[in-house]
Amino acid sequence: MSAGTRMDRIRSALLAAFPDAVITVQDDSHLHAGHAGAATGRGHFSVRVMSAAFEGLPLLARHRAVYTALDALMQTDIHALAIDARPPG
């Protein structure tokens, strides 16, 4: 995986999968300090991905596409992920 912060790596992976996307990544880890999942060192993140690739897809398919794009990071960097994935407009 490339160098940079976790947020940089998340953004890069999403842009690789959705090149036209407008992406916002937020680190929510501080809100979960002391949470059992935080003990792994992986973080809690929120992402907003707006891409034409989501046009006509149901919510579950959009979320699956985001999880697929972030698969490797789900194993190393991300403990929990809140997703807002939608087409433009």
N, C-alpha and C positions, 0 to 999 in steps of 0.2 A: 504494500500500500504506500502511497506517496507520503512525503513528509508534510508537516503542517499540523494545525490543530485538528481536533476531532471534527469541529464544525466545518473546517476547510475540506476535510476528507469526505464528509457527508455531502457537502455541496458539489464537490467534484464528481462523486459517484452518481448523483442525481442528474447533473448536467451531461454526463456521458450517456445516460439512458434517455434523457429528455432534453436534447440540445436546444430546443426552442423555449424551454421553461423559464418562468420567473420563479425564483426559489428564495424562500426565507427559512433560515435555520436558527433555532433558539435553543440554548442550553438551559434546561430546567433542573439540572442536577442539584443545585443549591436548595431547591424546594423539597428534596428527598433525602437530605442528610440524615444519617442514622437508619435509613430504610435498609432492610436486609439485603435487597438487591444491590445497593450501593457498595456493599462490601466486596463485590467482584472487581471494582475499579471501573466498570463500564458506566456510562452516563445515561441520563434521561434527557430526551430531546423532543422538540416539536418541529415539524417541518410543514411548510406550505408550498405546494408545487402546483403551478398553473401552467398547463401544457395542452396543446391541441391533440396530443396523443390520447388524452382522456375523453375526447369527444365521443359521445354515444355509449361510453362504458358505465356500467353500474358501479356504485360505491365500492363494493367488494373487489371488483376487478381492478379499480384504480389503486386500492390499497395493496393488493397483491403485486401490482406492477412496481410500486414504490419499495415494498419489501424485497422483491427480486433484485432491484437496482442496488439495494443496500445489504444484500445477503452476507457478504464477507465482513462488513462492519458490524452486523448484528452478532457475529461470533466474537468480535474483539473489542469494539468500542461502545456499542449501544446496548443498554439493558432494557430501556423502555422507549417507545416511540409513539408520539401523537401525530396523526397524519390528517392534513387537509389537502386533498388532491382533487383538482377540478379543472375543467376546460376553461379557456378564457371567456369572459362575458358572464 
